[in-house]
Amino acid sequence: KQLTALVVDHHDETLAAPIRILAAGLPGPEYATSFGKADFAKLFATSEGADLFELLRREIESTYSPDFLLIDSRTGLTDVGAVAVFQLADTVVLVTTLSEQSLAGSQMAQLQIFEAAETRRADLKVLRIASHVPADQPDLVKTALATAEKFGLTPHYQIRLQPHLFVKFEVFTRDYPDDPYTAGPYKKLAFDLIEALPAPKEKEPGENTFATKVATVFRLMNCPV
């Protein structure tokens, strides 16, 4: 199918352009079965797999010219995650808890990212988030952060544990816009992701596209601009 047939536009009156969503597949009872048949090892055994996703990247760029393209990768070490991280991403946001098991898996992922950066993507950047960090056990957190440092995973951002979110859906930046331990790290992440982008191309003389992009990201996060 054509790319445009698979993209859903979400319009918001506060944004100059819609948020466009490209799902991982068409919804339906056959999706899981169809996805399970995908043989990524065979697909990437030759250059055809890489060429296919590079074509997808170029199709998105030429059709929509997006300011940002956010890819929600699957958790853990997966074939799809590898495609998202090693081929499509310019910046990888690595999210982990501070348990030793999570740190060990995240270390493996980060080593693979660094290896890819050395061989194929010299400009690939990694930003690390420690999630579910308890607020009432500072000694435990101090020990866990020391362990993370040993794994080479000192976090750039820490997100406080919010137990009620396990049973109630909320959006940090919308529901806690002034909380330095929830919305705060995400605001900083947004700025850092923008800073990591290639220098913006001016669409028109005198147009402050960088400021526009910052404002757009914060609107997407439901934060005051």
Number of C-alpha atoms within 10 A of each C-alpha: 5 7 11 13 8 14 13 13 13 10 12 12 7 11 13 10 13 13 15 14 13 15 11 12 11 10 9 7 8 10 12 11 9 10 11 9 8 11 10 13 10 10 13 15 10 10 9 12 16 16 12 12 15 14 12 14 14 12 15 16 13 10 10 11 11 12 15 13 15 9 13 11 17 12 11 13 13 12 14 13 17 17 17 19 22 20 17 18 17 19 17 20 16 18 18 23 18 26 13 13 11 14 23 16 13 23 18 12 18 19 12 15 19 17 14 16 15 12 8 12 16 12 12 20 16 16 17 19 22 22 18 15 19 16 13 9 9 11 9 14 15 11 12 19 18 15 17 23 13 11 16 14 23 19 18 13 18 22 20 17 16 15 10 9 11 9 7 7 8 12 13 21 22 15 13 15 17 14 12 13 18 21 22 19 20 20 18 13 18 16 15 12 19 18 12 15 12 9 9 12 9 11 9 8 6 7 11 12 15 16 9 12 16 16 16 20 20 17 17 14 18 16 19 11 9
